[in-house]
Amino acid sequence: MKIYGFDTETGLYLGQDFGDRTDISVGNGITELAPPDCNRGETPVFDFNTHQWVVVENDKVQPMLIQNRKQTQK
């Protein structure tokens, strides 16, 4: 089956691969949920709270990453 990878710290989409259903673990940065189609200037990000993909404008990705980093350092 097709699986989709994301960075476990940021949620940024990393790409797709094929694997067994037993390989799927959101905690390991893998989901079977396909990311949504994005327009130019957008990127899919996996939301750890809702276990869903969200589309983020590229210019908002860096501030989002900085905020996430500050929250994990607390």
Protein Blocks (a to p, Z undefined) as FASTA:
>chain_A
ZZddddfklopafbdcdddfklpcfknopafbdcddddehiacdddfklopacdddfklm
mmmmmmmmmmmmZZ
